[in-house]
Amino acid sequence: MCINLYAQKDSTQVKHISQLQLKQPVKYNPLAPSKAAFYSALFPGAGQIYNNRYWWQLPLIYGGMATSIYFFIDNSNEYDRFRTAFRRRSAGLPDEFSDADGNPIISTAGLESAQRQLRQNRDLSLLTTVLIYVLQIVEASVTAHLIQFDDSDDLSISPTAIPNNDMFDDLPKVGLTLKYSF
């Protein structure tokens, strides 16, 4: 007498996974963006250093701020020169823009125009410095937010083309499947 017994394998059995194979979720630190912004507000570029994204950003921050501060100081000094010359000429005294005989090299209207232009350039340089300062604070905060964003391979969207298997319909069909893996 012969008896054959068959059984299915247990597919619900969980395999043993070591602790090293489990992915540790990235801890979300809600204070990291505010810390980065605070550090950047105290000292320009400190938020970028806090975020460890400073190797290419610090030269841009300091270069931009140094350039705009340089032009602010230069335009301010030139504005003071033309302003002093305009005041001396208005008082009937010789100024640096007159030759040895007292004849003006630059007209009074030219002195006024130069003052207006230099004041605008000075104010624009100050605005540029403040804008770079504020933008580096915002950039540090946004970068700190994005560092905590999960961009691993487990989170993905993969488009898939689905062939038409309907034998009664010859029209091609296009489909798109988005698979979210978490």
C-alpha positions as CSV (number, residue, x, y, z in Angstrom):
1,M,0.0,0.0,0.0
2,C,1.3,3.4,-1.0
3,I,0.1,6.8,0.2
4,N,1.3,10.1,-1.3
5,L,0.7,13.2,0.8
6,Y,1.2,16.7,-0.6
7,A,1.0,20.0,1.3
8,Q,1.6,23.6,0.5
9,K,4.5,25.6,1.9
10,D,3.6,28.2,4.5
11,S,3.9,31.5,2.5
12,T,2.9,33.6,5.5
13,Q,6.0,32.7,7.5
14,V,8.1,35.8,8.2
15,K,11.8,35.6,7.4
16,H,14.2,36.6,10.1
17,I,15.6,40.0,9.3
18,S,18.7,41.2,11.2
19,Q,18.7,44.7,12.8
20,L,21.3,45.9,10.3
21,Q,19.0,45.2,7.4
22,L,16.2,47.4,8.8
23,K,16.3,50.9,7.6
24,Q,16.3,53.4,10.4
25,P,13.9,56.3,9.6
26,V,15.4,59.7,9.5
27,K,14.5,61.6,12.6
28,Y,12.7,64.8,11.9
29,N,14.0,67.7,13.9
30,P,11.5,70.6,13.7
31,L,13.9,73.0,15.3
32,A,16.7,72.5,12.7
33,P,15.3,75.1,10.2
34,S,14.9,77.7,12.9
35,K,18.3,77.0,14.3
36,A,19.9,77.4,10.9
37,A,18.0,80.7,10.3
38,F,19.1,81.9,13.8
39,Y,22.7,81.1,13.2
40,S,22.6,82.8,9.8
41,A,21.0,85.9,11.3
42,L,23.7,86.1,14.0
43,F,26.6,85.6,11.5
44,P,26.2,85.4,7.8
45,G,27.0,81.9,6.5
46,A,26.7,80.2,9.9
47,G,23.4,78.6,9.0
48,Q,25.1,77.1,5.9
49,I,27.9,75.8,8.1
50,Y,25.3,74.3,10.4
51,N,23.7,72.5,7.4
52,N,27.1,71.3,6.2
53,R,26.4,72.9,2.8
54,Y,29.0,75.6,3.0
55,W,31.8,74.7,0.6
56,W,30.2,76.5,-2.4
57,Q,27.8,78.9,-0.7
58,L,30.1,80.8,1.6
59,P,32.2,82.3,-1.2
60,L,29.0,83.5,-2.9
61,I,27.6,85.0,0.3
62,Y,30.8,86.7,1.4
63,G,31.8,87.7,-2.1
64,G,28.4,89.2,-2.8
65,M,28.3,91.1,0.5
66,A,31.9,92.3,0.3
67,T,31.3,93.6,-3.3
68,S,28.1,95.4,-2.4
69,I,29.7,96.9,0.8
70,Y,32.7,98.0,-1.3
71,F,30.4,99.8,-3.7
72,F,28.4,101.3,-0.9
73,I,31.5,102.8,0.7
74,D,32.9,104.0,-2.7
75,N,29.6,105.6,-3.8
76,S,29.2,107.2,-0.3
77,N,32.7,108.7,-0.5
78,E,32.2,110.0,-4.1
79,Y,28.8,111.4,-3.0
80,D,30.4,113.3,-0.2
81,R,33.1,114.7,-2.6
82,F,30.5,116.0,-5.0
83,R,28.2,117.3,-2.2
84,T,31.1,119.2,-0.6
85,A,32.0,120.7,-4.0
86,F,28.4,121.7,-4.6
87,R,28.1,123.4,-1.2
88,R,31.4,125.2,-1.6
89,R,30.4,126.4,-5.1
90,S,27.0,127.6,-3.7
91,A,28.8,129.6,-1.0
92,G,31.1,131.2,-3.7
93,L,34.2,129.4,-2.6
94,P,36.6,127.4,-4.9
95,D,36.1,123.7,-5.1
96,E,38.1,120.7,-6.3
97,F,36.2,120.7,-9.6
98,S,37.5,124.2,-10.6
99,D,40.8,124.9,-12.3
100,A,43.5,127.3,-10.9
101,D,41.7,130.3,-12.4
102,G,38.4,129.4,-10.6
103,N,36.6,128.3,-13.8
104,P,34.4,125.3,-13.1
105,I,35.4,122.1,-14.8
106,I,32.0,120.5,-14.0
107,S,28.9,122.7,-14.1
108,T,26.7,123.1,-11.0
109,A,24.0,121.1,-12.8
110,G,26.6,118.4,-13.4
111,L,27.4,118.4,-9.7
112,E,23.7,118.0,-8.8
113,S,23.3,115.2,-11.3
114,A,26.3,113.4,-10.0
115,Q,25.0,113.6,-6.5
116,R,21.7,112.1,-7.5
117,Q,23.3,109.3,-9.4
118,L,25.8,108.5,-6.6
119,R,23.1,108.6,-3.9
120,Q,21.0,106.1,-6.0
121,N,24.0,103.8,-6.5
122,R,24.8,104.0,-2.8
123,D,21.2,103.2,-1.8
124,L,21.2,100.3,-4.3
125,S,24.4,98.9,-2.9
126,L,22.9,99.0,0.6
127,L,19.7,97.3,-0.6
128,T,21.8,94.6,-2.3
129,T,23.7,94.0,0.9
130,V,20.5,93.6,2.9
131,L,19.0,91.4,0.2
132,I,22.0,89.1,0.2
133,Y,21.8,89.0,4.0
134,V,18.1,88.1,4.1
135,L,18.4,85.6,1.2
136,Q,21.2,83.6,3.0
137,I,19.0,83.4,6.1
138,V,16.1,82.1,4.0
139,E,18.4,79.7,2.1
140,A,19.7,78.2,5.3
141,S,16.2,77.6,6.7
142,V,14.9,76.1,3.4
143,T,18.0,73.8,3.1
144,A,17.5,72.6,6.7
145,H,13.9,71.8,5.8
146,L,14.9,69.9,2.7
147,I,17.7,68.0,4.4
148,Q,15.0,66.2,6.4
149,F,13.0,65.3,3.4
150,D,13.0,61.6,2.6
151,D,14.6,61.1,-0.8
152,S,15.6,57.5,-0.5
153,D,15.1,54.9,-3.3
154,D,12.2,53.4,-1.3
155,L,10.1,56.5,-2.1
156,S,9.7,56.4,-5.9
157,I,7.3,56.8,-8.7
158,S,7.9,54.5,-11.6
159,P,5.8,54.8,-14.8
160,T,4.7,51.6,-16.4
161,A,3.3,51.0,-19.9
162,I,0.3,48.6,-19.9
163,P,-0.2,46.6,-23.1
164,N,-3.7,46.2,-24.6
165,N,-4.7,42.6,-24.2
166,D,-8.3,43.1,-25.5
167,M,-8.6,40.9,-28.6
168,F,-11.9,42.6,-29.7
169,D,-10.5,46.1,-29.6
170,D,-7.7,47.0,-32.1
171,L,-7.3,50.6,-30.9
172,P,-4.1,51.2,-29.0
173,K,-4.5,52.2,-25.4
174,V,-2.0,54.0,-23.3
175,G,-2.1,53.7,-19.5
176,L,0.1,55.0,-16.7
177,T,0.5,53.3,-13.4
178,L,2.2,55.1,-10.5
179,K,3.5,52.9,-7.8
180,Y,4.3,54.4,-4.5
181,S,6.7,52.5,-2.3
182,F,7.1,53.6,1.3
